[in-house]
């Protein structure tokens, strides 16, 4: 399959490397001014991996015209802007594979909805989600992931083309739940980092249990299957997000509490805004998300915010 990957960041570069190992014809596109792309053009490497000579590198976006599949791995809030750039190419009969996690703050749209709003009907959209870190995959440590789409034929094609002993793919069966769950796990990751930062890591078990239930309620209210929250898109991604030293969201949460600088992208910082808006629209109580929001955006003291979370009205667990 001829594939163009848009986005030379850590996940986009890993996907590029991985798809090349699956013997696909892969081109990696990035902005000429992006440091990540400059590094690849100079050395074919970043701080995490090296791309083989079989991978083509380009800063010319027109490369997408020849691709059968277009993999996108960029910050979620930039997705609408990217599709506006793509419109001039009048793309048809392409598969768009979204390999990022988030909800658009301004509209509340899931990423597949953004794509569908901007492409010709002959194109089809899929999402690639689930646990795993670049450092682990690149060094041969396997994991399980999910591909979901409204189109059964596309799901089947991508799972068969992309599966290997390194990544076992499952067929997704709930696009709404998988997208919301995948986006929301980054917010739980920030909360976990905050617990680390204030020395209360022992509460991560409660965070996982209650966080999953909270997001399950939201998925159900949005028309998805609440059980998706207990699958690979959300709970199944907690080890990589809530505990791992490689998790940007966990690291951001801990750094925020300790008032340390953190320069890498933490998608949960933006996603929590979108989730709070979604919860208000749906009438769903999101106490953990609300606590993270008040700490990040309202400047609330983390200990006070945690005390308020614990002093909520006593209730049954389920």
Buried (B, 14 or more C-beta within 10 A) or exposed (E): BEBBBBBBBBBBBBBBBBBBEBEBBBBBBBBEEBEBBBBBBEEBEBEBBEBEEEBBBBBEBEBBEEBEBBBBBBBBBEBBEBBEEBEEEEBEEBBBBBBBBBBBBEEBBBBBBBBBEBBEEEBBBBBBBBBBBBBBBBEEEEBBBBBBBEBEEBBEBBBEBBBEEBBEBBEBBBBBBBBBBBBBBBBBBBBBBBBBBBEBBEBBEEBBEBBBBBBBBBBBBBEBBBEBBBBBBBBBBBBBBBBBEBBBBBBBBBBBBEEEEBEEBBBBBBBBBBBBBBBEEBEBEBBBBBBBBBBBEEEBEBEEBBEBBEEEEEEEEE
